[in-house]
Amino acid sequence: MLVSSTYPAWIDDNSAISDPLGHGKRAVNFLHRLRHPAAVNDNRAQNAEIENKHPRAFQLAPFQERIVQRIYGPRHEDGRRIVKTVFLMLPRGNRKTSLAAALSLLHVIGPEKALAGQVIFAASDREQAGIGFREAAEIIRQDHRLVAATRIHDAHNSLKQITHIDSGARLRAVSSDGRAQHGTTPAFVLADEIHAWKGRDLWEALKSGLAKTDNSLMVIATTAGRGHETLAAEQYDYARRVALGEIDNPEFLPIIFAAEPDENWLDEGTWHRVNPGLKHGFPSLSGLRSLAKEAKDHPAERYSFQQYNLNIWHGNSRDPLFSMATYDARRFEEDETDLEALPCWVGVDMALSGDTAAVVAAWRHDDGQISIRPWFFIPGDDLKGRGERDGVPYERWRDEGLITATPGPIIDAEAVEDHLRELAARHDVREIAFDPHLARQIMQRLYDDGLPVIELRQAPLSMGVAIGDLERTVNGHMIRHEGHPVLRHHFDSVVASRNESTGLIRMHKGKKTDRIDGAVAAAMAVHRAVAGESNKSTYTGDDAEIFTF
């Protein structure tokens, strides 16, 4: 059934949660009997009905109890757990790490443990993995009976492991910047803050390992991330679609606490809905108020507040140039033959090695709308390694025909040139705009063959005006595109800076591994399409001119 929100309404609607064999209640009772070193200060604010009255009893807020029951209660007739994957997205300060540590102990020393079961706490790096592991270890150390039943190895710079002596079940902390865990057969995996994971090796190894056993469980516990072509974004997108009812998968449980796009981020009612721990005293309401007050007047701080405290999933840019919601809404399915009768302008951002060459064509419609279509070229050597460094699936993009990987360690300029010739043969190409840097030879050959080559140098004046045209076209609902994921990724990776005196805009990358070549080529093409006069510059200087020798 389709719904309009990803919010897990079952958290607080008092609806019945299936628990035919009592495993959900059993899990909750076990967690209440654990002890936590920081719980002594929280007892006054917690559920008075908890039977365990130890001063350091592990505290579960009602929303956390519901989460535990929803994971462990529903069962098949043979007793196997229905839920196999949990996507738990909570803002910072809602005790996600404590809950994750407690869940891992359910499978090491609790009723969910399996004989010689492997439990893995996986995080982005050793330090982050160690945070959850240390919390689990400290919970054990609060009870001498658990200390006697386990062995804890947590020396500095050594393997982090907790072993249950009788069953042989063991908990290990691993990180995504270490060697992949191929060969493991985990019964339970806690994937912590996957928005910060490097590459996909660890993820793929753990997922394939979980498939080896019949009753395994993965819990993904994370805050919101950035971007749209990352491992975390893929999992978030899938979780959203399950939560909205677009995908029917009872084995996948999405638990998403996130502000909706139309909600006011300064509304404290939104804060309470997104942060279920607020009513129980965590995170600090006064702390959120302080952060919001600072964020109101500082765009970078606002971005962080929305991401980490309201779980709003942003693109890569902290100062985005484009409204990606507007961009996404301008997707149209257009046959290229429908564009053949329209005038066409082409922008080319060349590259040689370690980068991406982009060709973007812009067709101007009679009503002023502009359709764009991209083509990308990258070096074919070490696509997997390049993808892990950049955090994007280059191999999949190549296999799906979204990029052209030319043989060798550098981009084959002839492949770009051949594509431009083919494009000019099929369409009414008025101009092909290049920055002459890295492109002199290809420009000369095309010019000699009569193609309409022009220079559009990536100087502050020329590109500043071009970028302004692209911004107005996109944000003004005048762009049309086919939803090309690589181009979207490049648009979403743009960081904008504006010159206070001239108002000109500069596009740059938010981080070294970002790619914006498609956006640069699009700016060149759209700018010339907006100008709309073949072989004429809108400048009095030499920023854009017919290519001559």
N, C-alpha and C positions, 0 to 999 in steps of 0.2 A: 504494500500500500504506500503510495506516494505521500510525503508530508512536506511541510514548508520550512521546517527548521531541523538542524542537526542536533539540537539540544536533547539530551536523554531524559525525556519526561518521566520515565519510570523511577528516576532517582528520588523524586519527592512527591509522587502522586499517590503513594500508599497502595499501589496496585500489588496484586499477589505475584510473587516470583516463584516459578516452578522449582520445587525441591523435593521430588518424590522419594528420594532415598535419604534425605536429611544431610547431604554432604555440604550444602551451603551453610546451614546452621552449625554444623560441626566445624567448618573452617573458621567461622566467626568466633565460636567459643574458644578454639585453640589460640587465636590471635589475642583474645582478651586475657588469656592466661600467661602470655609473655610479659616481660617487663622491659621498660625502656628507661634509659638513664635520665631523659629530660621530662618524663611523665609526671614527676612529683609536683611540678608547679601547675599542672593542667587539670588535676582531679576535680577542682571545684566547678569547672566549666563543662565537664563531660557528663555523659549519660548516668544518671543516678541509679539506674536499674542494673548496672553491671555487677555481677555476682562476685567477681574477684576484687576484693577490697585491699589488695596489697598497695602500699603508697606509691609504688612505681609501676603499677599495672599499665600495660600497653593500651593506649586509648584509641578507639575507633569512633570517629564522628558518625552520625547516622548515614550520611551520604557514602562514607567509606564502607560501612556495613552492607549497604545495598549493593555496592560494587562487588564486594566479595561474594555475596549471596548470588548475584547475577552470573558471576563467572563459574562458581563451583556447584550451584544448585541444579540447573537443568541437566538431565542425563538421558541417555538412550536406555532402552529396556535392559540391556546387558550391563548397565552400570557405567559405561564409558561417558566421559564428559562430552557434551555437545559443543561447547565453545572450545575452539582450538587456537584462535588468535584474538587478542584484545588490543585495540588501539585506544589508549587512555591519554587524552590531551588535556592537561590541567595547567593553568597559569602558575607562575612562580609563587612560592609561599604557601601552597595548599598541601604540603607534606606528602608530595608525590614520592620522594625518595624513601621516606619512612614506610609508606605502604608497600612500595616495591620490595624493600628489604624484608618486610614481614611475609609477603607472598612467597619470596624465594625460600624462606625458612619453612613454610608449609610443605615444601617439597624435599627438604633436607632432614628435618627433625619432626615434622608434623604428619598429619593423617594422609597427606597426598604423596608422601615419600614412596619411592620404589626401590626394590633391592638393587643395590649398586647404581642407583639412578644418578645421572649427570645433570647438575643444575648450573646454569651459566648466567653470570651477571655481566653483560656486555655494554661497553660504553665507548665514547669517541677516543679516549686516550687513557693511559694508565691512571692518571690522577682522578679523572671522573669515575672510572670503574672502581677505584679504591674508595670513593665516598660511600657508595651503596654497600660495598663489601664491609667496610668498617662499621657501618650502622648495624648490619646483620650480626657482626662479631660482637659488638657492644651489647646488643639485645641478649645474646647467649650468655655473656659474662655477668649479666645481672642476676642469674639464677644458677646456684652452685650445682643443681641437678643437671642442668644443660651443659655446664662446663665439664662435668664428669662423663657425660654421654658423647662428647665430641672432642675432636682435635682441631685446633685453630692454628694455621700457619699464615702469619701476616708480617713477617720481618720485612724491613725496608729493602726494596729492589729484589724481592724474591717472589716466588709463586704465591698468590693469595688463594688459600683454600680452607674450607671448613668441611670436615668429614664426620659423618655420624658413624660411630664405631660399630654398632650392632648390624646395621643394614648395609654399610658401605656407601650409602648415598653421600655425594660430595658437592659442595658449592665452590665454583671457581670464578674469579674475576678475570675477564679478558678485555682487550681493547681493539678497536678497529684500525689502529695504527700499528698493530703487531701482526704476527703471522696468522693467516686464516686457520680456523679450527677444523680443517678437513679431517675426516676420520672419527669425529665425535658423534655420539648418539645421545643428544640431550633429551631429557624428559621435560625440562622446563627451561625457558630462556627469558630473561628480562633484558629487553633492548632499551637502553636508557638514552634519552635525548638524541634520537637518530638524526635530527636536523643538523647535528655537528659531526656526523660520521664521515670519515674519509674513504671514498671508494665504496665498492660493493662486495669485495672478496669475503669479508667476515659475514656479511648478511647472507650471501649465497651459501656459504659453508654451513651456517647455522640452520637455515631453512631446509637445506637438503638433509641435514642430520635429524631434524625434527620429524621428517617424513618417514624415518626408519622405524619409529615406534607408533603404536596405535592410539595412545592416550596422552600425547604430548601437548604442551601448551606454550605459546609465546605471548608475552605481555610487552607491548610497545608503550613505554611511558615517556612522554615528551611534552615540551612546550612547542609553540608554533615556530616554524622556520621561515626561510625566505626562498624565493625562486620557485620555478615550476618544472624544472627538468632534473630534479635530484631524487635520490632514493626516498628521502623523507616526504617530498612532495608527492611522489607516486603513491605512497602508503596513505597519506592524508587524503588525496583525491579519491582513492578507493574507499576509505572509511566514510567520507562524506556521501558518496553515492550509495553505500549500504544504509547509512543513517537516513537518507532522504527517500529510501525505498526504491531507488533506481536499480539496485542489484539485490537479489534475494539470496543471502548466504547466512544461514543460521549458525554456521561455525565461526563467523567473524563478528565480533562484538565491538562496535564503535561507541566510545564514551567521550564525546567531544564537548568540552566547555569552552565556547568561543563566542565573542560578540558577533552579531549579525551585521552585514554590510550597512544596513540602514539605521543601526542603533547609534545613539549619541555616546561617544566614548567618554564624555565628561559626566554622564548621568550615573550617580551612585547606585541606582537601581540596576543598571547594566553591570556594574562591578559586582554586586551581590549575586546576580544570576550566574555570572561567569566564574566567580570565585566561591564555590560552595562552602569553603571553610570560614568565610568571613563571619557568618552568624555564630561561629564557635570560637572566634578570637584569632583566627589565622587566615590569611596574612593580616598585618596591622592595617586597620582602616585609616588611622592617622598617617601611617607611612604612605599609603596609596594617595591620600589627599596631597601630601607634600610632593610626591612624584608628579601627580597630575598638574599641580600648580606650576611647577617648573616646565613641564612638557607643553603647557598651553602657549608659551611664548618662545619655545625652542623646538623647531621642526625635528631635529635629530632626536631629542629626548621624547618628543611625542611619538615618533616612530617606534622607539624602544618600549615605551609604556604600552602602546597598542599591541606590540608583538608579545612581550613577555608577561604583561599583567592582564591583558584581555584576550590573548591567544588569537590575534588577527594575523592571518598568514599574508605576508607582504611579498612583493617582488624583491629583487636583489638590491634595488636602489634605495638609499636613505633620503635622497632628494629627487623623487621620480619626475621625469619630464612629461610622461604620458599618463593619462587615466587608462589603466589597463582594463577596467570594466567597460569603458567606452570603446576601447580597441576591440575587446572580445565581442561586443555587441554588433560590430560592423563586419561580421563574417558572412560571406556570400559564396555560394557554389556557382562558379562561372566557368563555362567551357572556354578554353583559350581561343577557339574559333570565333566566339562572340566578340572578342577584343580586336580581331584583325582589322576591322574597319575604323578603329579609333586611332588617333595620333598617339605615339608612344615615345617616352623619354627614358633613357637608361642611365643609371648611376653605377659606377664600378669602384669598389674599394679593393685594390690589389694587395697581395701579400706574397711572401716567398716561403718562409719556413716558420714553424712554431705558431702560426696564426691561421686566420681564415680569410680567403678571398671571397668577396660577395658581389653578386650582380643582382640588381633590383630594377625591374621595369615598372614604369608608371604610365597607365593609360588614362587620358582625360575624357570623361563623359560629357555629353552636351549640357548637363545640368551642373557641371563644375565638380562633381564627385570624381575621385581618383582611385582607380584600382591598381593595386601593387601585387607583384609576384616575384619571389626571390629564387636565386640559385646559389649554392655554396660549394666551395672547393677547399679541401684541406689536404695536407700531406698524408699519404696512406700508411707510412711507417708507424708502428706502435700506437695504433688507434686506441687499444685498451688502456695503455698507460696514459695517453693524452686525455682520455675520457675520465680517468681517475683523478688526474691533476686538476682538470677543469670542472669536475663534478657533473658531467653531462654524458649521455649514452651515445657516443659517436658511432660505435659499432652498430647499434640498433638503427640509428639514423641512416647510416650507409645502407644497411640491408633493406630499409624501407624506401630507399630512393630519395631521401630528403637532403642528402649531401653527396657530393662526388669526391671520393678519396683517390687522388692521383698517385701513381706508383712513386715510391722513394721518399726521401726525407724533406723534399721541398715541393711546393705547389708547381705543377706543370703549367706554365703560362700559355702554352699552346692549347691546352684544354679550355682555358678561359676564352682565348681568342676564337677558337672554333665555335664555342657556344654563342659568342656575340655575333659572329657571321651568320649563324643559323637563325638567331633571333631577328636580325635585320632582314633576312630573306623572307621571313614569315609575316613581319609586321611593318607598319608604317613608322619606322624609327626616325624621329626628327633629330635627335642628338644622342650621343654616347659620351657621358661626362666622366672624365678621369681626373684624379689628382696625378700630375705627371710623375711624382715620386714613385719609383719602382715600375713605372708603366711606359717609359719613353719608347721602347722598342715595339711593344704591341700597338701603341698609339700610331707610330710611324707606319707600320704595315697596314693597319686598318685605313689610315688616311690615304696612303698610296693607292688603295683599292677603291677609293671613293666613298667610304663610309663617313657619316657626319660626326667626326670626333671633335670634342671641345675639351678645353682645360677648365677644371673647377678646382682650384687649389684649396687645400684644407687649411686656409689661413683664417685668422679670427673674423675678418669682415665677411668674406664670402661664405664660410661655413656657418657663421653666426646667423646670417640672414636665411640660409638654407634650412638650418635647424628650426628657426622660428616658423618658417613655412610648414615644415613637417609637424611641428607641435600644434599649430592652428588647424591643420588638416585632420589630424587624429582626434584631438580633443573637441573639435568642432563638428564631429560626426560626418566628415566628408570623405573619410578613407573607406576603401573596400578591399577585402583580402580573403584568402581561402583558408585561413586558420593554420598556416604553416608553423609547426611548433618551433623550428629553429629560429625563424624570424621573430616569433613572439618572445623567445628566450633572449634574443639580442635587444629587442625593444625594452624588455623588462629589466635588463642589466644596465641600462643607461643611468648614469648619475649626472645631473645637470648643475651647472654653475652659471650664474648670470652676472654680467658686468654692470655694476651699479650706475656707472656714468653713461654707458652707451646702450644698455639694455640687451646687448647681444648675448646669446646663449652658447655655452660650450658643453659638448657631450664628452664624458670620459667614463672610464671603468671604475666601479666601486672597489674592486680588488684585482690583483694581478691576473688571476685566472679567468676573469669575466671576459666575454666576447660581445662587442657591440658593432662589428663590421657591417652586419645587415642593416642596422639602424643608420649608420653613416651613409651607405650606398642608397638607402631609401630617401634620406634627406637630400642627397644630390639629385636623384631622379624626380622626386616630388617638387623640389624647388624649381627645376627647369620646366616641369609640367605646368606649374602655377604661372611661371613667366609666360610660357605658351608661345613664344616667338622663336621659330627655328633659326639657329645660327645668329641670334642676337643676344647680347648681354644686357642685363638690367643695371650694370655698373658702368661708371665712367672710366674706371681704372682697368687693371689687368686681372681682376679676380676671376672672371669667367670670360673666355674668349675662344674664337675659332682656333683650332689647332693648326698652326702653320710652321714652316721652317724657312 
